[in-house]
Amino acid sequence: MGELPPRVAAAAEERRSDPRDDLLTALVQFRYPDGRGLTSQVIMEICTLIIAGGDDTTTGLVANSVREHRHRQRLEDDAGDVHARATMVAPVMSRMASLHSTASITATSSGSCRTN
């Protein structure tokens, strides 16, 4: 992500002079009630989080899809073997439980965050 800061900064400057219907334009045009806008640093941090989060999410989805595909193939191959099926299902159920117990974070209208 070494190239990210200069590219985002250049794109943000471009949106200031040539607005588009996109998130970066919304960030550049955002104003607090007192008229202040977001600093370049804040815009950079938001864009970095979105890009890194998208990369992490995509990586996880692809990895889990491959894992699920292999798991389904093994279930089909071992359809008659109850013990084999039980040893494959337990780890999946464990992963699902940990996903459901993860707290979500919600931004409030005052700009702070709270956990659910």
DRENDO-1510 file (C-alpha; in Angstrom, 1 decimal, always signed):
<recs>
REC; n; res; u; v; w
REC; 1; MET; +0.0; +0.0; +0.0 .
REC; 2; GLY; +3.0; +2.3; -0.4 .
REC; 3; GLU; +1.5; +4.0; -3.4 .
REC; 4; LEU; -1.9; +4.6; -1.8 .
REC; 5; PRO; -1.3; +7.9; -0.1 .
REC; 6; PRO; -0.1; +9.8; -3.2 .
REC; 7; ARG; -2.8; +8.3; -5.3 .
REC; 8; VAL; -5.6; +9.0; -2.9 .
REC; 9; ALA; -4.3; +12.6; -2.4 .
REC; 10; ALA; -4.2; +13.2; -6.1 .
REC; 11; ALA; -7.7; +11.7; -6.5 .
REC; 12; ALA; -9.1; +13.8; -3.7 .
REC; 13; GLU; -7.7; +17.0; -5.2 .
REC; 14; GLU; -9.2; +16.0; -8.5 .
REC; 15; ARG; -12.6; +15.5; -6.8 .
REC; 16; ARG; -12.4; +19.0; -5.3 .
REC; 17; SER; -12.2; +20.6; -8.8 .
REC; 18; ASP; -14.2; +17.9; -10.7 .
REC; 19; PRO; -16.8; +16.4; -8.3 .
REC; 20; ARG; -18.3; +13.0; -9.2 .
REC; 21; ASP; -21.0; +10.8; -7.7 .
REC; 22; ASP; -18.7; +8.8; -5.5 .
REC; 23; LEU; -17.5; +8.3; -1.9 .
REC; 24; LEU; -14.3; +10.3; -2.3 .
REC; 25; THR; -16.3; +13.3; -3.6 .
REC; 26; ALA; -18.6; +13.0; -0.6 .
REC; 27; LEU; -15.6; +12.9; +1.8 .
REC; 28; VAL; -14.0; +15.9; +0.2 .
REC; 29; GLN; -17.3; +17.9; +0.3 .
REC; 30; PHE; -18.3; +16.8; +3.8 .
REC; 31; ARG; -18.8; +19.7; +6.3 .
REC; 32; TYR; -19.3; +19.6; +10.0 .
REC; 33; PRO; -22.0; +21.9; +11.4 .
REC; 34; ASP; -19.4; +24.5; +12.2 .
REC; 35; GLY; -18.3; +24.5; +8.5 .
REC; 36; ARG; -15.0; +22.6; +8.9 .
REC; 37; GLY; -14.3; +19.9; +6.4 .
REC; 38; LEU; -12.4; +16.7; +6.8 .
REC; 39; THR; -8.6; +17.0; +6.8 .
REC; 40; SER; -6.5; +15.3; +4.1 .
REC; 41; GLN; -5.2; +13.0; +6.8 .
REC; 42; VAL; -8.7; +11.9; +7.8 .
REC; 43; ILE; -9.7; +11.4; +4.2 .
REC; 44; MET; -6.6; +9.3; +3.7 .
REC; 45; GLU; -7.3; +7.2; +6.9 .
REC; 46; ILE; -10.9; +6.5; +5.8 .
REC; 47; CYS; -9.8; +5.5; +2.3 .
REC; 48; THR; -7.1; +3.3; +3.7 .
REC; 49; LEU; -9.5; +1.5; +6.1 .
REC; 50; ILE; -12.0; +0.9; +3.2 .
REC; 51; ILE; -9.4; -0.5; +0.9 .
REC; 52; ALA; -7.7; -2.6; +3.5 .
REC; 53; GLY; -11.0; -3.8; +4.8 .
REC; 54; GLY; -12.1; -4.7; +1.3 .
REC; 55; ASP; -8.9; -6.6; +0.7 .
REC; 56; ASP; -9.2; -8.5; +4.0 .
REC; 57; THR; -12.9; -9.3; +3.4 .
REC; 58; THR; -12.2; -10.5; -0.2 .
REC; 59; THR; -9.3; -12.7; +1.0 .
REC; 60; GLY; -11.4; -14.2; +3.7 .
REC; 61; LEU; -14.3; -14.9; +1.4 .
REC; 62; VAL; -12.2; -16.6; -1.2 .
REC; 63; ALA; -10.4; -18.7; +1.4 .
REC; 64; ASN; -13.6; -19.7; +3.0 .
REC; 65; SER; -15.2; -20.5; -0.4 .
REC; 66; VAL; -12.3; -22.8; -1.2 .
REC; 67; ARG; -12.5; -24.4; +2.2 .
REC; 68; GLU; -16.3; -24.9; +1.9 .
REC; 69; HIS; -15.9; -26.5; -1.5 .
REC; 70; ARG; -13.3; -28.9; -0.2 .
REC; 71; HIS; -15.5; -29.7; +2.8 .
REC; 72; ARG; -18.5; -30.4; +0.6 .
REC; 73; GLN; -16.5; -32.7; -1.6 .
REC; 74; ARG; -15.3; -34.6; +1.4 .
REC; 75; LEU; -18.9; -34.9; +2.7 .
REC; 76; GLU; -20.0; -36.3; -0.6 .
REC; 77; ASP; -17.0; -38.7; -0.7 .
REC; 78; ASP; -17.7; -39.9; +2.9 .
REC; 79; ALA; -21.5; -39.9; +2.7 .
REC; 80; GLY; -21.8; -43.3; +4.3 .
REC; 81; ASP; -19.1; -42.8; +7.0 .
REC; 82; VAL; -20.8; -41.2; +10.0 .
REC; 83; HIS; -17.6; -40.8; +12.0 .
REC; 84; ALA; -15.9; -39.0; +9.1 .
REC; 85; ARG; -18.8; -36.6; +8.7 .
REC; 86; ALA; -18.9; -35.8; +12.4 .
REC; 87; THR; -15.2; -35.0; +12.5 .
REC; 88; MET; -15.7; -32.6; +9.5 .
REC; 89; VAL; -18.8; -30.8; +10.9 .
REC; 90; ALA; -17.4; -30.0; +14.4 .
REC; 91; PRO; -14.7; -27.5; +13.1 .
REC; 92; VAL; -17.3; -25.8; +10.9 .
REC; 93; MET; -19.7; -25.4; +13.7 .
REC; 94; SER; -16.9; -24.0; +15.9 .
REC; 95; ARG; -16.0; -21.4; +13.3 .
REC; 96; MET; -19.7; -20.4; +12.9 .
REC; 97; ALA; -20.0; -19.9; +16.6 .
REC; 98; SER; -17.0; -17.6; +16.8 .
REC; 99; LEU; -18.4; -15.5; +13.9 .
REC; 100; HIS; -21.8; -15.1; +15.6 .
REC; 101; SER; -20.2; -14.0; +18.8 .
REC; 102; THR; -18.1; -11.2; +17.2 .
REC; 103; ALA; -19.3; -7.8; +18.4 .
REC; 104; SER; -20.3; -5.3; +15.8 .
REC; 105; ILE; -19.4; -1.6; +16.0 .
REC; 106; THR; -21.8; +1.1; +15.1 .
REC; 107; ALA; -21.1; +4.8; +14.5 .
REC; 108; THR; -23.4; +7.2; +16.3 .
REC; 109; SER; -24.7; +10.5; +15.0 .
REC; 110; SER; -22.3; +12.3; +17.3 .
REC; 111; GLY; -19.3; +10.7; +15.6 .
REC; 112; SER; -18.5; +8.3; +18.4 .
REC; 113; CYS; -18.7; +4.5; +18.2 .
REC; 114; ARG; -20.5; +1.9; +20.3 .
REC; 115; THR; -20.4; -1.9; +20.3 .
REC; 116; ASN; -23.6; -4.0; +20.0 .
</recs>
